[in-house]
Amino acid sequence: MGKHIEDLSEELLLEIFSYLSLNDVVFSIQFVNIRWRRISYDYELWKNRTYCPLAIESDEVVEKTLKMIPKLSNLVLDKRPYLSEVLETLVNNCLDIRRLEFNNYQMIPTKLLKKLVRQCPKIEFLHLPCRVLDSYDHSTAIGKLERLKTLKVGGWSALECPARLRPLADGCPSLEQIELVEIYCGIDDLQYLFLKKRESLRTITIRWCYDEGICVLPLLLVCTALKTLNVVCFYDIEADVGFSALKMLNNITSLSLLDFDNANIKDVISIFDNQNMVNLIELTIIHYENYENQLAKVIVNNCPNLKKLFINECNSMSDESIEDFYKLENLQYVELRSSAITDISVTCLNKCKKLIHLSLENCFLLSEEGMQNIIDFHNLQVLKLDSCDLKGLFWSQIPLKLKRLRYLSINFCQHVDENEVKQLKKEMPQLTVHFVADRFLV
């Protein structure tokens, strides 16, 4: 006789439950019997799951769900602010929370925040609205999170209420990553924070300058552990000081420059020249209209260890900027979203033999020839072609030539045959295809 499902070990049941959706586990599995409910509370089932309620879900539904997942590790409440009753339910029931993200307009009373810190001491990742840090009591409470590794702050704070960073600097002994783009704070507080955390901070995301009109990049020179730097919103304030500091941060392995439109091309080139960034593994440049061939060549010749290169929304980028990419022998990830490249660039990129990730979203100048050549990127695992004209793409050849492909994004593309997409999914069941038809296209 065959075994009944109740004869399966708890380990096997746990494995089976891991393939079910969050709603299935919460609202079905838990009501089968006492044994299944107990297994459904196992931490292993929840450590990699994230509960992210939709904006249309009522506070009552969110409360009910939170009460039924006491071992939840990851909670994202970013769709809208919630009533304090929801936060009370969280604090009283989900004591194993590791990752917690709030909406930028969420109100968190001081008493409730202190209770959260006291009862949920395992928090490692925290996204807070700026207004929380406006209070010294709030910052002091957050500083008591001994396991906190990542702190992100969102939503613009008021000029008259600067963020209180010193309690964070004096607390949070495990802090490794911090994002402070959308806050108003004093330079003295920033300097104190970076000095106190100079041996632990590995990732920093900041603006070029804050409201005192002083470039903050020189403050980072004390951060000896810094490996990832994301700089947002260049202002033509103390440009020489800022770029000189960037050149001295030559131990970082990941650099992002976002919204640098006003930056002089010579200053940007100087960051990479003379192998100042020889240790870079990942480089992201987004929205820099002055990106040109000279900068591309300097990057290629001075950053030989690059594996990831993301040059997005740089409309001045041309085919000439791509022609030397093959010299980056370790290059595996390339994104060129919203650029002016043509089919010539596709041919050049095909020389990058280790390429496994390619994004050409919104590259409107690509034609049939370019689409035909994409089929020759045999090692690709991820391909993003959103908002491109796919005329010329050999759909029937994808299963034969792109055997390693696992993710394909073709949202809002022209010349897409839905039957071809269905056939592709059938022939490549391991492939995830994201496809949303553009209804405005004829």
Secondary structure by P-SEA (a helix, b strand, c coil): cccccccccaaaaaaaaaaccccccccccccccaaaaaaaacccccccbbbbbcccccaaaaaaaaaacccccbbbcccccccaaaaaaaaaccccccbbbbcccccccaaaaaaaaaacccccbbbbcccccccaaaaaaaaacccccbbbbccccccccccccaaaaaccccccbbbcccbbbbaaaaaaaaaaacccccbbbbcccccccccccccccccccccbbbbccccccaaaaaaaaaaacccccbbbbcccccccaaaaaaaccccccccccbbbbcccccccaaaaaaaaaccccccbbbbcccccccccccccccccccccbbbbccccccaaaaaaaaacccccbbbbcccccccaaaaaaccccccccbbbbcccccccccccccccccccccbbbbcccccccaaaaaaaaaacccbbbbbbcccccc
